[in-house]
Every structure is written in C-alpha cells, then in structure tokens.
Amino acid sequence: MRIALITGASSGLGREYARWASDHGGYDQIWAVARRRERLEELAAELSTPVRPVPLDLTDKASITQLRGLLDEAAMQDKACGEKFSVGLLVNAAGLGKFGTYADMTCKEVDTMVDLNCRALVDVTQVALAHMGRGGRIIQIASSASFQPLPGLNVYAASKAFVRSYTRALRFELRGRGIFVTAVCPLWVKTEFIDVARQTANGQTVRHPFPMLGARRVARWSMLVNAVNYPIATCCVTGLLMRIADKIIPAPVIMWIWEGVRRV
C-alpha cells in the first residue's frame, strides 16, 4: 500500500493537498492528520480515494509516538500479506501563526507556535522517512515570511525560516535516495490562518495588505515545482520578489520597509 500522509488536513492548504493527492496522486490511501476528527470525516466523505482520519494534536509529543506506531503497524500488516507499505507523499501543512510583537504574546502562544511549526514538522518527517523510498515526495509548508526578519511577526517568520533552511538541507541529504523535497513559501493564503493569527493581545499589529492567494493554486503550483525537485516554491511573483530582495537588500532596510507596510 502506498499512502499520502498529510498533516493539517482538516482545512486550508492541508485540505487542498489531500484533494490533489486524491485527484492526481494515484495513492491507495490518504492519511489525514489534524485535531478535528469531524473535519477529517467530512474530507473522507468528499474524496474518491480512501481516507484514514488520524486525529492527533501534534503539539503533544505523544502524538508522534502514536503516529509512528500506526505507520509501523500498517507496514507489518502489509508485509504479512506479501505487500510493501510506503509513504509516497508527505505534506507537512500543520502550522500556526500569531500577529504581535514580543510584548503582545504569552509564552504559551510562542511555545505552541515553535512546537507545531518546527518540532512537530521535523518529528513527522523523521517518522515518515522510515517508510519512504525512491520516488517519494515531501512538501514542507514554510512562508514568504521566512525570507526576512519581520517585526510584529517575529516568531512566526523565524519558525518558517527554520522550516525553509531545514528543508533545503534535508533535500541535499536525500539526493541519493530519489526523494524530492520542496519548501513552499507563499504569501498570505485564503485560509483560517489570518483569523487565528489575530487572536493575540494586539492582532492588528499586521494588517496584511498583500493580495491573498487561493489555497488550491498554491497546492497545485507547488506540486508542479516539486515534480522537478526544485527546492523552493514561492507560488507568485510577489513572493519571488521577496526572495530576491532577501539576497540584495540589507535586513535593517527590509525591516524598516516592513514596519511601514504592516501598518497600512
């Protein structure tokens, strides 16, 4: 059995990647990971490919142990039947952002953001790679915020810079295994992200003046980029310009520009 393993599958980008996997991936089953079981069951009813809902809170370290156990169990069952179990696609779309400066956020909010965006992403990747072979594909959701230090979005931007750096190094390490790895770095996407990000002491710290991208567009475009094993998918011209700016404009200048833009 060859599966697609998708975190954050209950909404937004994760849900769109599940739709892509069902329509174009040729996978035997989609393992949809998220906290909300009812949303996962709705997704299962929508897709033509069989979906296995895996309700887990990835900020809980015990969830990684549970996921590893489920994957190992599935592998042993397939082996007993003379079949090979593999993770053909991993999409780490689970993530969290919060608007605000250091003074606007609690330690709990900061810890949850770093835990989900960084630690959980790495742990899920480690677990999935144990069952991934040649032809496997990995999509890690970073952000265009990863290209620069962004006041008022400092922890989120830093956590996504970690994702981007980790993903590029992982891609190099996996070059001999035939596994394609891409960090997806879009601008704002039309998901629940903005509403959740505003739930801080000062949610208007960032007013997101940039145009919003459709989640379907980001998912489709990034899968095309991953198909040629390109390391970064910005998914729009503005994101590409931000990536270029990171290479030629000093960080203090970018931060002063952002300081004005985020207040528009």
NULUMVO-569613 format. One record per residue (C-alpha): residue in one letter; x, y, z. Coordinates in steps of 0.2 Angstrom, whole numbers, padded with zeros to 4 digits, always signed. Example, Ala and Ser with C-alpha at 12.3 -4.5 7.8 and 13.67 -1.06 7.14 Angstrom:
! residues 2
A+0062-0022+0039;S+0068-0005+0036;
//
This chain:
! residues 264
M+0000+0000+0000;R+0006+0017-0005;I-0001+0032+0005;A-0001+0051+0006;L+0002+0057+0024;I-0004+0075+0026;T-0004+0085+0042;G-0016+0100+0044;A-0028+0091+0033;S-0044+0097+0041;S-0043+0114+0032;G-0034+0126+0021;L-0018+0121+0012;G-0018+0103+0020;R-0036+0100+0013;E-0031+0106-0004;Y-0016+0094-0004;A-0027+0080+0001;R-0038+0084-0014;W-0023+0085-0026;A-0017+0068-0019;S-0035+0061-0022;D-0036+0068-0040;H-0019+0066-0046;G-0008+0056-0034;G-0013+0038-0038;Y-0011+0034-0019;D-0020+0019-0011;Q-0025+0029+0004;I-0023+0046+0011;W-0019+0048+0030;A-0026+0064+0035;V-0019+0071+0051;A-0027+0085+0061;R-0035+0088+0078;R-0053+0089+0072;R-0060+0072+0069;E-0076+0079+0062;R-0067+0089+0049;L-0057+0074+0044;E-0073+0063+0042;E-0080+0077+0031;L-0065+0076+0020;A-0066+0057+0019;A-0084+0059+0013;E-0078+0071-0001;L-0063+0062-0009;S-0064+0047-0020;T-0048+0040-0013;P-0050+0031+0004;V-0045+0042+0018;R-0039+0037+0035;P-0043+0050+0048;V-0029+0052+0061;P-0035+0064+0074;L-0019+0070+0083;D-0013+0086+0092;L+0005+0087+0085;T+0009+0099+0099;D+0008+0084+0110;K+0024+0074+0109;A+0015+0058+0112;S+0006+0060+0096;I+0022+0057+0087;T+0024+0040+0096;Q+0006+0036+0091;L+0009+0041+0073;R+0025+0030+0072;G+0015+0016+0079;L+0001+0017+0066;L+0014+0018+0052;D+0024+0003+0059;E+0008-0007+0062;A+0002-0004+0044;A+0019-0009+0037;M+0019-0025+0047;Q+0001-0029+0041;D+0006-0026+0023;K+0022-0037+0025;A+0012-0051+0032;C+0001-0050+0016;G+0016-0050+0005;E+0014-0032+0001;K+0025-0017+0003;F+0020-0002+0013;S+0027+0015+0009;V+0024+0034+0012;G+0023+0041-0006;L+0019+0058-0001;L+0022+0068+0015;V+0014+0086+0016;N+0018+0095+0032;A+0004+0108+0032;A+0000+0109+0050;G+0006+0126+0056;L+0001+0141+0067;G+0005+0160+0066;K+0002+0174+0078;F+0002+0193+0075;G+0011+0203+0088;T+0027+0209+0095;Y+0036+0200+0109;A+0025+0211+0121;D+0009+0205+0114;M+0011+0186+0115;T+0011+0175+0130;C+0025+0161+0132;K+0012+0148+0129;E+0007+0156+0112;V+0026+0157+0107;D+0029+0139+0113;T+0014+0132+0104;M+0020+0141+0088;V+0038+0135+0088;D+0032+0117+0094;L+0020+0115+0079;N+0029+0124+0066;C+0047+0117+0070;R+0047+0102+0082;A+0032+0093+0075;L+0037+0096+0057;V+0054+0088+0060;D+0047+0074+0070;V+0033+0069+0057;T+0047+0070+0044;Q+0058+0058+0053;V+0044+0046+0056;A+0038+0046+0038;L+0055+0044+0031;A+0057+0027+0039;H+0044+0021+0027;M+0048+0032+0011;G+0058+0025-0004;R+0063+0031-0021;G+0050+0042-0029;G+0044+0049-0013;R+0039+0067-0012;I+0040+0079+0003;I+0031+0096+0004;Q+0035+0107+0019;I+0025+0122+0021;A+0036+0137+0025;S+0031+0155+0020;S+0037+0171+0011;A+0039+0177+0029;S+0054+0165+0030;F+0065+0176+0019;Q+0066+0191+0030;P+0066+0196+0049;L+0049+0203+0052;P+0045+0214+0067;G+0027+0211+0073;L+0028+0193+0066;N+0045+0189+0073;V+0042+0172+0080;Y+0032+0166+0065;A+0044+0172+0052;A+0059+0164+0062;S+0050+0147+0063;K+0047+0147+0045;A+0065+0152+0041;F+0069+0136+0051;V+0057+0126+0040;R+0065+0133+0024;S+0083+0130+0030;Y+0079+0113+0037;T+0070+0108+0021;R+0084+0113+0009;A+0097+0103+0020;L+0086+0088+0020;R+0084+0089+0001;F+0103+0088+0000;E+0104+0074+0012;L+0091+0064+0002;R+0098+0067-0015;G+0104+0049-0016;R+0088+0041-0011;G+0077+0048-0026;I+0066+0058-0014;F+0060+0075-0020;V+0059+0089-0006;T+0052+0106-0008;A+0049+0121+0004;V+0033+0130+0000;C+0035+0149+0003;P+0018+0158-0002;L+0012+0175+0003;W-0005+0176+0013;V-0016+0161+0008;K-0036+0162+0009;T-0037+0150+0024;E-0042+0152+0043;F-0024+0157+0046;I-0027+0176+0047;D-0042+0174+0059;V-0032+0163+0071;A-0016+0174+0069;R-0026+0189+0075;Q-0031+0181+0092;T-0017+0190+0102;A-0016+0205+0113;N-0014+0216+0098;G-0020+0206+0082;Q-0019+0222+0072;T+0000+0223+0073;V+0000+0216+0055;R-0014+0221+0043;H-0009+0210+0028;P-0010+0222+0013;F-0004+0209+0001;P-0016+0201-0011;M-0022+0184-0005;L-0018+0168-0014;G-0030+0153-0016;A-0026+0138-0007;R-0029+0127-0022;R-0017+0137-0033;V-0003+0136-0020;A-0006+0117-0019;R-0006+0114-0037;W+0008+0125-0041;S+0020+0118-0028;M+0017+0100-0033;L+0022+0105-0051;V+0038+0113-0043;N+0041+0098-0033;A+0039+0086-0048;V+0056+0093-0054;N+0064+0093-0037;Y+0066+0112-0036;P+0069+0117-0018;I+0058+0132-0016;A+0041+0136-0022;T+0035+0154-0020;C+0019+0152-0030;C+0018+0170-0035;V+0028+0185-0042;T+0027+0195-0026;G+0034+0180-0016;L+0048+0178-0029;L+0052+0197-0027;M+0053+0195-0008;R+0065+0180-0010;I+0076+0191-0022;A+0075+0206-0010;D+0082+0195+0004;K+0098+0192-0006;I+0102+0210-0011;I+0094+0222+0002;P+0101+0223+0020;A+0090+0216+0033;P+0089+0233+0043;V+0082+0241+0027;I+0069+0227+0024;M+0063+0229+0042;W+0060+0247+0041;I+0051+0245+0025;W+0040+0231+0033;E+0037+0242+0048;G+0028+0254+0036;V+0020+0241+0026;R+0012+0231+0040;R+0003+0247+0047;V-0005+0251+0030;
//
